[in-house]
Amino acid sequence: MASNFTPYYALVFVAVLSILLVLALLVVNAILGPKRRSRVKMTPFECGNEPWDNPRKRISVKYYLVAIFFIVFDIEAVFLYPWSVLYRGLLKQPGYGILALWEMLLFIGVLAMGLAYVWGKGDLDWNPGAKR
């Protein structure tokens, strides 16, 4: 008699194997890894340049705004993929195809208005005081 968990045995096997591999690599690194620490090795590395400021310095809020706007618009744009996959099936049903098209056009319109608002407000400009 087959168990209800039979399909998951392979998943559990891969998970356990992965954990064992990670632990083995950590042990090998602890045994064979270099242990000579120096002041030069412990300094922060910034793409080959010498660190020029305190790493705890605050980052401009502009970065956070652009990152949040990217996440919001990116997540909303992800909704286009399942709609595009299902749209062909909706076209076969009378009335649903045109309704789905208008709903998606409304959705894209709301996205476009949000982007126009953010752009017009100047929140996407890195240097708002610069001449164009």
Phi, psi and omega in degrees: 000131183277143179277158176291342183265003182305317180295341184267355181299319180296321179295316178296319179300314180294321179296314179295318178298319179295316179297317178296321178296316179297315179297319178296318179294323177294320178293316179298320178295320180294327181279313188262347186291155179292145183237009180272106178263143176219170181296322181292319181290334183269358178284150179295144180252123180237076175055039176086353180263153175291139176299131185248355181209173179288129180293346181271006180293144181289144178268149180302144180295336179303321179299315181295320179297314179296321179296316179294318178297320178299314181297316181298310182289328179291316179295321179292326179290337178295336178292344179290329184294308179295326178297317182293330178288320183275347188295323180297321177291326178290332179294333181286338179267129184294130177092330183283328182297311181290326177295316179295323178295315180293324177296319180289323176297322176296317178299313179294324177297319177296318176299316180295320178294320177296318178295318179296322179295313181295319180293315180294328178289341179089015182283349179263358179273128179286323182232086187291340182276351184284147177282147179258000000 
